[in-house]
Structures are given as structure tokens and as C-alpha cells.
Amino acid sequence: MSIVPLSVVPPGTDFEISEFHSGRTHRKKLADMGVFIGTELRVCYGSNNDQIILCRCGDKFAIGRGMADKIFVKIKENSDGFFKKCKLKTEIK
């Protein structure tokens, strides 16, 4: 399982936060959103533009591409039951 920047993860992919290569301000913003090392998320929407939409158990939030470049993640190999433990269903449209 390799570690890659979040900015290169395609939509629909489940991943786990592995490392932050950013300053205290970015880590604080992520912590305020409930994102820590070990947090499991999914890329709901990503484009070559400025934002990447992440989702977790029915919640969606956006981060900028610059911040995504500084977040390193482990791609989940088998993500079939990834969100089954959530009470709310998350769908990718």
C-alpha cells in the first residue's frame, strides 16, 4: 500500500489519512473539520480545478488543491464495506 498526495486520488476512492506535510494552520483547519491521521474518507468529487470534495458518513466538505497536495494518504485496497459502519448512506453522484 503506497502513500500518495490526496490531490492525485481519483473520485470514488476510499483512503486513510497517513501524513500531513503542512504547517500548524493547515493542521488546525483539518482538525476543526474532524480530519486527523487515521481518519477514513472518500473522494466524492475532484477536478483539475481548485476544490476536492471529501465525504465521510454522509458529511461532505471541500478542501483546496493546495491543501490536498500536503495531505498524504493510503489508498484502501478493498473498499466494498468502507461506509457500511456509517449510519447514513453516502452515495457518489
N, C-alpha and C positions, 0 to 999 in steps of 0.2 A: 504494500500500500504506500504510494508515494505522497509527498506533501507538495501541494501546488498553491499558487496565489488564488484567492477567491475570484479574482477578476477573469480567470480563464475557465471557470467551471460553467458548463452549459446548462441552460434551463432544464428543469425536471430532475436534476441530480441532487441526491442527498449527500450530506457531508457532515463532518465533525470539525469544530474549530480546534486547531492544533497549536498555532503560534501567532503572536502579534508582533509585528516589526514596526511599531509605531510609538509615538510619544504618549505621555500621560494624558493629554487632552483627548486623543482618539480613544484610548482605552476607557476613559471615563464616559465618553459618549456611548460606547458599546455597552459598558456596564449598566448605564441608565436604560438601555433597551433590553437588558437581560441576556446579553451575549458575553460569555466567558469562555475560557479554554475548556473544551469538553462539551460545549453546547452543540446539540444536533439540530441542523436546519436543512432547508431545501431552497434551491434557487427556483423561484416561481417564474421570474421573468428577467431576462438580461438582454441587453442590446449593445451595440457598439457606441451608444450614446453615453450619457453621464450616470445613469442610475442602474442599480441592480436591486430587484425586488426579492426579498427573502421571506420565507414563511415558516411558521412553527406552530403546529397545533391550532390552526385557524387564524392566527395572527399574522399580519403582513406588515413589513416595514421596508423602507428603502435606505440604501447607503450609496454614497458616491463611488465612482470608479477609483478615485484616488485612494479612498479608504480601503476599498476592496483589494487594491494592489498590495496593501500592507498586512492583510489577514491571510494566513496560510492555513490550509485545510487538508484533511484526509478524506478522500472520496470513499463513500460507503459502497462496497462491492455488491452486497445483496440488500437492496432497499425495499423489497416487497412489503414487509411488515413494519416499515420505519415509523409510520404515523398511526398505526393501529392502537398504540398505547394512549393516543390523544383522545379526549372526549369529543372534540369537534372534528369533523371530517375536513381535510384540506384537499382541494382539487386544483389541478393546474388547467388553466384555460388557454 
